[in-house]
Amino acid sequence: MADRSEIDARSSRANLQTSGRYGPYMATCNFQQWDSDEPIPRTQLLKDISGAHGLLCLLSDKIDKEVLDTAGPNLKIISTLSVGFDHLALDEIKKRGIRVGYTPDVLTDATAELTVALLLTTCRRLPEAIEEVKNGGWKTWAPMWMCGYGLSGSTVGVIGLGRIGMAIARRLKPFGVKKFLYTGHQPKPENAELNAEFVSCEKLAEESDFVIVSCSLTPETEGLCNKDFFQKMKKTSIFINTSRGSVVNQEDLYQALASGQIASAGLDVTTPEPLPTDHPLLTLKNCVILPHIGSATYATRNAMSVIAVNNLLKGLAGEEMPSELKL
């Protein structure tokens, strides 16, 4: 339990009250906020974090050893407004006994819906079709013009059949998908409803008409989708990534798309973010890129904010968090 009557909490965004009382001991929390939609500058973060007891951050805020050292021993709670936590130096955080709150589950449906939308947009070439209407390329109806690929009778491979992966597959099943494949650490017996087959990453690449990446970013998955992976895919395959940009080697993806090794790709995540406007991937008609909007519904972002704030306040009060990451 917090042993001080006044607790400092620092936030990278202005979505908290400036002060308030919380917990059984009614400790006063003083909040210092970065009041901007732009990421907090590194120098400002290091300046503001010193002496804080709690930190509310986003996935765009890199919380590493330098930040933790600067914060000092008072820092006991970190709450991130995200389901991912690859921006947090977990080894250092665990070493210091800092508790971490995050926001899983609540964004599963929104991310799954966006993934399906991105897949359909990519495989049916919707951005290209819209552009043809705008630039006068639509001359008449032609049998093979603007043809894409359909889901009916297809094989869908999912890399990472966790909460989000399952939610994506459930939404795709009514489209007439013939077979689901998945890969990960181990088989998941609870996926009987999909009758999905657990396979190696190589087999998934070779047999899937659609490859969907929904795994966490870990040392094992970083750069997983690389030249070798894309060379195993069918030339008619569609590649979709809504997990983390670093799971994909983007130079290898560019070569695969530009050479026709695979048909097309849809990305909601990139490295870096935002992607520079002169990036080679943006020159390709067969690559659809979105600005990391998987969880971007009003209801989801509001729910994430509530959970993140409650994680922070509960943690500062020494209570159980709504969603605590077990380190």
Secondary structure, DSSP 4 states (H G I P E B T S, - for coil): ----SEEEEEESSS-S-SEEEETTTTEEEEEEE--SSSPPPHHHHHHHHTT-SEEEE-TTS-B-HHHHHHH-TT--EEEESSS--TTB-HHHHHHTT-EEE---STTHHHHHHHHHHHHHHHHTTHHHHHHHHHHT---S--TTTT-----TT-EEEEE--SHHHHHHHHHHGGGT--EEEEESSS--GGGTTTTPEE--HHHHHHH-SEEEE-PPP-TTTTT-BSHHHHHHS-TT-EEEE-S-GGGB-HHHHHHHHHTTSSSEEEES--SSSSPPTT-GGGG-TTEEE--S-TT-SHHHHHHHHHHHHHHHHHHHTT---SSEE--
